[in-house]
Amino acid sequence: MKISPTKKILLSIISSVIVTILIVFLFIFILGKNPFEIFGLMLSESFGTYYGFGQILFKATPLIIISCGLAICFHASLFNIGGEGQYNAGTFVFAILLIQFSSMPFILAFPLALIIAFLTGGLLGFIPGLIKVKKGVSEVITTIMMNFVILSLINYFLLNFFAVKATVHTEDIPINFKLSLISDFIPAFKGSSLNFTFFIAIVIAVIIYFLIYKTKLGFKIRATGFNEIASGYIGLKPAKVILISFFIGAGVIALAGINFVSGYKGYYEFGFSNNIGFSSIAVTLLAKNNPIGIIFSAILFAFLDFGGLAINQIIPKEIVLVVEAIVILSIISISKIIDMKF
């Protein structure tokens, strides 16, 4: 029996979530705990309060932006593992620029800082793309190695030139460059870090969806990713498409720092990302590289992250990492099975 590609994607995602839940239930049961009690507590602490729901959306915000950037790369069959470095670089540059632009009005300084952060991330994506095109070196290797190079360089410049004395973070950005908290308008969210960056993330997801599925460039990216050799025979230039995909994808990833710098802390802090660049890979895979699906996938992973804190006294919060690993394994395995059957 043949089914449409869209139905295949939905079937794959739903099946992966169900399989993941069943495996996690079994795992918790083996640990000697009641899985219904555990998940009930996670749900009540997360979606049962405005604060919990706000924190979930706050944690989902950078996941949405980073995953949308990864989706562009993945559609071109570029497995970008460098999200962690690109995210940190963009955030660091964004924070430093806002500090330097302190005398400029928001309407000029903020967009300019965003553009330069985007270009910074784009350049860091362009480099492994160029190495792949010119030398045939796998982007998996180069992007992983660049994470270490980028983080080391940031650490060096931060500690030697930009850090507040005896700390590992920059100065605070001017207060006029801070984005409003949602709780300023909806008091029920008081205490939550949810801010207007969430809406920026939604807009980015819609734009990336339109780019991938509704534009000529998006068609070129998907065609190259589907079959690089064949795309050359229909007049496309695979090398050029690869470079463009890497540049745009990494540039989008670099924008995720808005949430931390302007929406939350007000400065760049070394180590703030907490490996979110790697978690975003799972978010993107679960959503099958669809930017709209990424919104819901990011909320699911944010729920697991925040819910893990709620159950930490009952079972180790590291169970969330196990869940993420199971999601990746199940989405890959089930996709293969569905392709074989349908």
C-alpha positions as a Python dict, from the first residue, in 0.01 Angstrom:
ca = {
    (1, 'M'): (0, 0, 0),
    (2, 'K'): (132, 342, -98),
    (3, 'I'): (74, 653, 113),
    (4, 'S'): (165, 1015, 49),
    (5, 'P'): (499, 1157, 170),
    (6, 'T'): (316, 1388, 414),
    (7, 'K'): (130, 1096, 570),
    (8, 'K'): (458, 904, 590),
    (9, 'I'): (614, 1190, 786),
    (10, 'L'): (317, 1216, 1025),
    (11, 'L'): (307, 840, 1073),
    (12, 'S'): (680, 834, 1141),
    (13, 'I'): (664, 1116, 1396),
    (14, 'I'): (359, 980, 1581),
    (15, 'S'): (502, 627, 1586),
    (16, 'S'): (837, 755, 1716),
    (17, 'V'): (671, 946, 2000),
    (18, 'I'): (458, 645, 2097),
    (19, 'V'): (755, 407, 2088),
    (20, 'T'): (963, 652, 2292),
    (21, 'I'): (691, 685, 2558),
    (22, 'L'): (653, 307, 2584),
    (23, 'I'): (1029, 252, 2617),
    (24, 'V'): (1062, 528, 2877),
    (25, 'F'): (765, 387, 3072),
    (26, 'L'): (936, 47, 3074),
    (27, 'F'): (1268, 201, 3175),
    (28, 'I'): (1111, 389, 3468),
    (29, 'F'): (924, 74, 3574),
    (30, 'I'): (1255, -119, 3578),
    (31, 'L'): (1396, 152, 3807),
    (32, 'G'): (1121, 60, 4052),
    (33, 'K'): (916, 375, 4007),
    (34, 'N'): (559, 436, 3894),
    (35, 'P'): (577, 581, 3539),
    (36, 'F'): (225, 724, 3562),
    (37, 'E'): (319, 909, 3879),
    (38, 'I'): (639, 1040, 3718),
    (39, 'F'): (472, 1167, 3401),
    (40, 'G'): (178, 1301, 3601),
    (41, 'L'): (415, 1508, 3813),
    (42, 'M'): (598, 1633, 3502),
    (43, 'L'): (271, 1741, 3342),
    (44, 'S'): (132, 1911, 3652),
    (45, 'E'): (454, 2103, 3720),
    (46, 'S'): (498, 2202, 3354),
    (47, 'F'): (163, 2264, 3187),
    (48, 'G'): (-33, 2286, 3510),
    (49, 'T'): (94, 2635, 3598),
    (50, 'Y'): (153, 2955, 3404),
    (51, 'Y'): (507, 2966, 3538),
    (52, 'G'): (583, 2613, 3419),
    (53, 'F'): (425, 2674, 3078),
    (54, 'G'): (618, 2999, 3044),
    (55, 'Q'): (947, 2826, 3126),
    (56, 'I'): (875, 2558, 2867),
    (57, 'L'): (819, 2820, 2597),
    (58, 'F'): (1132, 3004, 2715),
    (59, 'K'): (1342, 2688, 2683),
    (60, 'A'): (1180, 2607, 2348),
    (61, 'T'): (1271, 2946, 2199),
    (62, 'P'): (1641, 2884, 2119),
    (63, 'L'): (1560, 2525, 2020),
    (64, 'I'): (1320, 2656, 1755),
    (65, 'I'): (1572, 2901, 1606),
    (66, 'I'): (1869, 2664, 1609),
    (67, 'S'): (1664, 2375, 1472),
    (68, 'C'): (1534, 2590, 1186),
    (69, 'G'): (1894, 2666, 1092),
    (70, 'L'): (1982, 2298, 1110),
    (71, 'A'): (1677, 2213, 898),
    (72, 'I'): (1815, 2416, 609),
    (73, 'C'): (2141, 2222, 627),
    (74, 'F'): (1967, 1886, 667),
    (75, 'H'): (1745, 1950, 364),
    (76, 'A'): (2067, 1987, 165),
    (77, 'S'): (2192, 1658, 319),
    (78, 'L'): (2448, 1849, 524),
    (79, 'F'): (2470, 1704, 874),
    (80, 'N'): (2575, 2017, 1058),
    (81, 'I'): (2708, 1921, 1403),
    (82, 'G'): (2849, 2269, 1459),
    (83, 'G'): (2537, 2430, 1600),
    (84, 'E'): (2690, 2464, 1945),
    (85, 'G'): (2984, 2667, 1818),
    (86, 'Q'): (2777, 2874, 1573),
    (87, 'Y'): (2523, 2950, 1846),
    (88, 'N'): (2792, 3062, 2092),
    (89, 'A'): (2975, 3272, 1834),
    (90, 'G'): (2660, 3454, 1726),
    (91, 'T'): (2556, 3517, 2087),
    (92, 'F'): (2902, 3644, 2185),
    (93, 'V'): (2921, 3883, 1890),
    (94, 'F'): (2563, 3999, 1947),
    (95, 'A'): (2632, 4083, 2312),
    (96, 'I'): (2960, 4262, 2241),
    (97, 'L'): (2805, 4470, 1965),
    (98, 'L'): (2511, 4580, 2178),
    (99, 'I'): (2757, 4695, 2444),
    (100, 'Q'): (2958, 4886, 2184),
    (101, 'F'): (2640, 5037, 2034),
    (102, 'S'): (2524, 5176, 2368),
    (103, 'S'): (2486, 5529, 2233),
    (104, 'M'): (2280, 5422, 1930),
    (105, 'P'): (1900, 5399, 1926),
    (106, 'F'): (1740, 5054, 1949),
    (107, 'I'): (1592, 5071, 1599),
    (108, 'L'): (1944, 5096, 1450),
    (109, 'A'): (2165, 4907, 1696),
    (110, 'F'): (1951, 4597, 1748),
    (111, 'P'): (1899, 4506, 1380),
    (112, 'L'): (2262, 4587, 1299),
    (113, 'A'): (2386, 4359, 1579),
    (114, 'L'): (2154, 4085, 1452),
    (115, 'I'): (2281, 4117, 1095),
    (116, 'I'): (2645, 4099, 1204),
    (117, 'A'): (2570, 3801, 1431),
    (118, 'F'): (2401, 3631, 1135),
    (119, 'L'): (2703, 3699, 913),
    (120, 'T'): (2935, 3566, 1184),
    (121, 'G'): (2745, 3240, 1210),
    (122, 'G'): (2715, 3224, 833),
    (123, 'L'): (3090, 3255, 789),
    (124, 'L'): (3150, 2977, 1041),
    (125, 'G'): (2914, 2759, 840),
    (126, 'F'): (3067, 2864, 508),
    (127, 'I'): (3412, 2736, 614),
    (128, 'P'): (3321, 2364, 657),
    (129, 'G'): (3100, 2397, 349),
    (130, 'L'): (3397, 2521, 148),
    (131, 'I'): (3618, 2242, 280),
    (132, 'K'): (3353, 1989, 180),
    (133, 'V'): (3315, 2133, -170),
    (134, 'K'): (3686, 2178, -238),
    (135, 'K'): (3837, 1879, -57),
    (136, 'G'): (3545, 1640, -12),
    (137, 'V'): (3591, 1630, 367),
    (138, 'S'): (3278, 1528, 558),
    (139, 'E'): (3104, 1822, 724),
    (140, 'V'): (3043, 1602, 1028),
    (141, 'I'): (3416, 1599, 1105),
    (142, 'T'): (3483, 1966, 1028),
    (143, 'T'): (3182, 2103, 1217),
    (144, 'I'): (3258, 1895, 1526),
    (145, 'M'): (3619, 2014, 1527),
    (146, 'M'): (3512, 2375, 1470),
    (147, 'N'): (3301, 2361, 1786),
    (148, 'F'): (3619, 2322, 1990),
    (149, 'V'): (3804, 2589, 1794),
    (150, 'I'): (3520, 2842, 1821),
    (151, 'L'): (3459, 2787, 2193),
    (152, 'S'): (3831, 2812, 2266),
    (153, 'L'): (3860, 3140, 2075),
    (154, 'I'): (3554, 3282, 2249),
    (155, 'N'): (3697, 3184, 2588),
    (156, 'Y'): (4029, 3351, 2502),
    (157, 'F'): (3877, 3681, 2387),
    (158, 'L'): (3621, 3684, 2666),
    (159, 'L'): (3868, 3634, 2950),
    (160, 'N'): (4134, 3865, 2806),
    (161, 'F'): (3929, 4150, 2665),
    (162, 'F'): (3558, 4150, 2743),
    (163, 'A'): (3484, 3975, 3073),
    (164, 'V'): (3377, 4156, 3385),
    (165, 'K'): (3657, 4111, 3639),
    (166, 'A'): (3666, 3767, 3808),
    (167, 'T'): (3375, 3637, 3597),
    (168, 'V'): (3323, 3447, 3273),
    (169, 'H'): (3066, 3683, 3126),
    (170, 'T'): (3062, 4016, 2947),
    (171, 'E'): (2932, 4343, 3079),
    (172, 'D'): (2557, 4395, 3079),
    (173, 'I'): (2405, 4528, 2761),
    (174, 'P'): (2228, 4866, 2789),
    (175, 'I'): (1884, 4832, 2942),
    (176, 'N'): (1717, 4979, 2632),
    (177, 'F'): (1832, 4673, 2434),
    (178, 'K'): (1650, 4432, 2665),
    (179, 'L'): (1331, 4269, 2532),
    (180, 'S'): (1016, 4276, 2743),
    (181, 'L'): (907, 3978, 2947),
    (182, 'I'): (565, 3834, 2871),
    (183, 'S'): (483, 3871, 3241),
    (184, 'D'): (496, 4249, 3194),
    (185, 'F'): (178, 4215, 2989),
    (186, 'I'): (29, 3894, 3132),
    (187, 'P'): (91, 3896, 3510),
    (188, 'A'): (1, 3526, 3538),
    (189, 'F'): (344, 3446, 3390),
    (190, 'K'): (520, 3627, 3676),
    (191, 'G'): (854, 3464, 3758),
    (192, 'S'): (888, 3306, 3414),
    (193, 'S'): (1174, 3408, 3184),
    (194, 'L'): (951, 3390, 2876),
    (195, 'N'): (1008, 3700, 2665),
    (196, 'F'): (935, 3843, 2322),
    (197, 'T'): (1212, 3639, 2163),
    (198, 'F'): (961, 3353, 2151),
    (199, 'F'): (757, 3544, 1893),
    (200, 'I'): (1074, 3622, 1698),
    (201, 'A'): (1142, 3247, 1693),
    (202, 'I'): (793, 3178, 1556),
    (203, 'V'): (844, 3437, 1282),
    (204, 'I'): (1181, 3281, 1194),
    (205, 'A'): (1018, 2936, 1171),
    (206, 'V'): (751, 3068, 933),
    (207, 'I'): (1012, 3245, 718),
    (208, 'I'): (1231, 2934, 698),
    (209, 'Y'): (927, 2722, 610),
    (210, 'F'): (846, 2959, 328),
    (211, 'L'): (1210, 2961, 215),
    (212, 'I'): (1238, 2582, 206),
    (213, 'Y'): (902, 2490, 55),
    (214, 'K'): (784, 2795, -139),
    (215, 'T'): (1090, 2948, -307),
    (216, 'K'): (1318, 2860, -596),
    (217, 'L'): (1616, 2851, -360),
    (218, 'G'): (1433, 2610, -134),
    (219, 'F'): (1366, 2381, -428),
    (220, 'K'): (1736, 2389, -518),
    (221, 'I'): (1832, 2304, -159),
    (222, 'R'): (1589, 2011, -141),
    (223, 'A'): (1682, 1885, -487),
    (224, 'T'): (2053, 1893, -406),
    (225, 'G'): (1990, 1716, -78),
    (226, 'F'): (1776, 1450, -243),
    (227, 'N'): (2037, 1365, -506),
    (228, 'E'): (2343, 1584, -545),
    (229, 'I'): (2459, 1418, -867),
    (230, 'A'): (2118, 1426, -1035),
    (231, 'S'): (2066, 1790, -939),
    (232, 'G'): (2370, 1877, -1149),
    (233, 'Y'): (2203, 1726, -1455),
    (234, 'I'): (1896, 1952, -1421),
    (235, 'G'): (2106, 2267, -1429),
    (236, 'L'): (2171, 2320, -1059),
    (237, 'K'): (2514, 2388, -915),
    (238, 'P'): (2542, 2156, -612),
    (239, 'A'): (2862, 2316, -478),
    (240, 'K'): (2704, 2660, -479),
    (241, 'V'): (2383, 2531, -317),
    (242, 'I'): (2584, 2357, -43),
    (243, 'L'): (2771, 2677, 40),
    (244, 'I'): (2453, 2885, 43),
    (245, 'S'): (2271, 2629, 259),
    (246, 'F'): (2553, 2614, 511),
    (247, 'F'): (2583, 2993, 523),
    (248, 'I'): (2212, 3060, 575),
    (249, 'G'): (2163, 2769, 814),
    (250, 'A'): (2456, 2861, 1038),
    (251, 'G'): (2354, 3228, 1022),
    (252, 'V'): (2006, 3146, 1150),
    (253, 'I'): (2155, 2936, 1431),
    (254, 'A'): (2364, 3235, 1540),
    (255, 'L'): (2046, 3440, 1597),
    (256, 'A'): (1927, 3217, 1882),
    (257, 'G'): (2138, 3415, 2129),
    (258, 'I'): (1877, 3691, 2134),
    (259, 'N'): (1686, 3487, 2390),
    (260, 'F'): (1970, 3474, 2641),
    (261, 'V'): (2129, 3816, 2586),
    (262, 'S'): (1835, 4048, 2525),
    (263, 'G'): (1556, 3838, 2668),
    (264, 'Y'): (1710, 3690, 2981),
    (265, 'K'): (2050, 3759, 3139),
    (266, 'G'): (2156, 4071, 2953),
    (267, 'Y'): (2508, 3948, 2881),
    (268, 'Y'): (2702, 3664, 2721),
    (269, 'E'): (2822, 3398, 2966),
    (270, 'F'): (3066, 3124, 2872),
    (271, 'G'): (2903, 2782, 2897),
    (272, 'F'): (2550, 2923, 2892),
    (273, 'S'): (2442, 2706, 2597),
    (274, 'N'): (2458, 2378, 2791),
    (275, 'N'): (2492, 2169, 2472),
    (276, 'I'): (2163, 2297, 2330),
    (277, 'G'): (2322, 2287, 1984),
    (278, 'F'): (2330, 1909, 2008),
    (279, 'S'): (1979, 1879, 2156),
    (280, 'S'): (1852, 2077, 1858),
    (281, 'I'): (1963, 1796, 1628),
    (282, 'A'): (1710, 1566, 1794),
    (283, 'V'): (1442, 1837, 1772),
    (284, 'T'): (1506, 1878, 1399),
    (285, 'L'): (1508, 1505, 1328),
    (286, 'L'): (1183, 1448, 1517),
    (287, 'A'): (1015, 1724, 1312),
    (288, 'K'): (1151, 1575, 989),
    (289, 'N'): (1321, 1908, 911),
    (290, 'N'): (987, 2087, 886),
    (291, 'P'): (1011, 2434, 1050),
    (292, 'I'): (645, 2432, 1158),
    (293, 'G'): (686, 2085, 1305),
    (294, 'I'): (1001, 2211, 1479),
    (295, 'I'): (791, 2449, 1690),
    (296, 'F'): (599, 2158, 1844),
    (297, 'S'): (904, 1933, 1861),
    (298, 'A'): (1096, 2206, 2047),
    (299, 'I'): (811, 2246, 2295),
    (300, 'L'): (815, 1869, 2356),
    (301, 'F'): (1188, 1871, 2428),
    (302, 'A'): (1156, 2183, 2642),
    (303, 'F'): (885, 2003, 2839),
    (304, 'L'): (1119, 1707, 2894),
    (305, 'D'): (1397, 1943, 3004),
    (306, 'F'): (1186, 2143, 3248),
    (307, 'G'): (991, 1837, 3360),
    (308, 'G'): (1320, 1664, 3436),
    (309, 'L'): (1384, 1924, 3705),
    (310, 'A'): (1044, 1853, 3860),
    (311, 'I'): (1114, 1481, 3900),
    (312, 'N'): (1480, 1515, 3997),
    (313, 'Q'): (1413, 1412, 4356),
    (314, 'I'): (1240, 1092, 4243),
    (315, 'I'): (1456, 978, 3952),
    (316, 'P'): (1774, 1130, 3799),
    (317, 'K'): (1697, 1419, 3564),
    (318, 'E'): (1948, 1262, 3325),
    (319, 'I'): (1657, 1040, 3221),
    (320, 'V'): (1581, 1327, 2980),
    (321, 'L'): (1906, 1257, 2795),
    (322, 'V'): (1799, 894, 2763),
    (323, 'V'): (1467, 1007, 2617),
    (324, 'E'): (1642, 1230, 2362),
    (325, 'A'): (1864, 940, 2255),
    (326, 'I'): (1563, 709, 2221),
    (327, 'V'): (1382, 969, 2011),
    (328, 'I'): (1672, 988, 1765),
    (329, 'L'): (1706, 610, 1743),
    (330, 'S'): (1332, 554, 1704),
    (331, 'I'): (1281, 823, 1440),
    (332, 'I'): (1563, 676, 1230),
    (333, 'S'): (1452, 315, 1274),
    (334, 'I'): (1082, 375, 1224),
    (335, 'S'): (1142, 592, 917),
    (336, 'K'): (1333, 306, 757),
    (337, 'I'): (1057, 56, 841),
    (338, 'I'): (784, 284, 703),
    (339, 'D'): (981, 342, 382),
    (340, 'M'): (1016, -34, 337),
    (341, 'K'): (650, -109, 408),
    (342, 'F'): (493, 180, 219),
}
